[in-house]
């Protein structure tokens, strides 16, 4: 929570200082034009790459595979879009880095692989940790069952 508050305060301060420095070097109108230009180009690229990622995810689902990396790429593209829509050059640089397809695919593959590994390594619901942090198993109750295949409800007719 504190980290998010720090970012919420720090990012606009950094963006304003960079915009002021760039504006003093190339002029305010040129700076404003560059901010709008990066937003327009970024949104155009995100739309194109988003459709490509969506198509790839649909193809994987059609084959019965889990589109984990495509989902991670979609989240990164959405974050890149937000970064490109925020006025400023620092967030535009972050958004532009996320638009580089090989970089985004490598990060998405790593994130999705780590996520899947963490899900596969989860312990069962009945395992607990002892005081040293080691996993222990509770007592398991063994039982038997029988299936009643023919259950008929009879209504007595009188």
Protein Blocks (a to p, Z undefined) as FASTA:
>chain_A
ZZmmmmmmmmmmmmmmmmmmmmmmnojklmmmmmmmmmmmmmmmmmmmmmmmmmmmmmmm
mnopackklmmmmmmmmmmmmmmmpgcjklmmmmmmmmmmklmmmmmmmmmmmmmmmmmm
pccfkbccdfkopacddddddddddddfbacdddddZZ
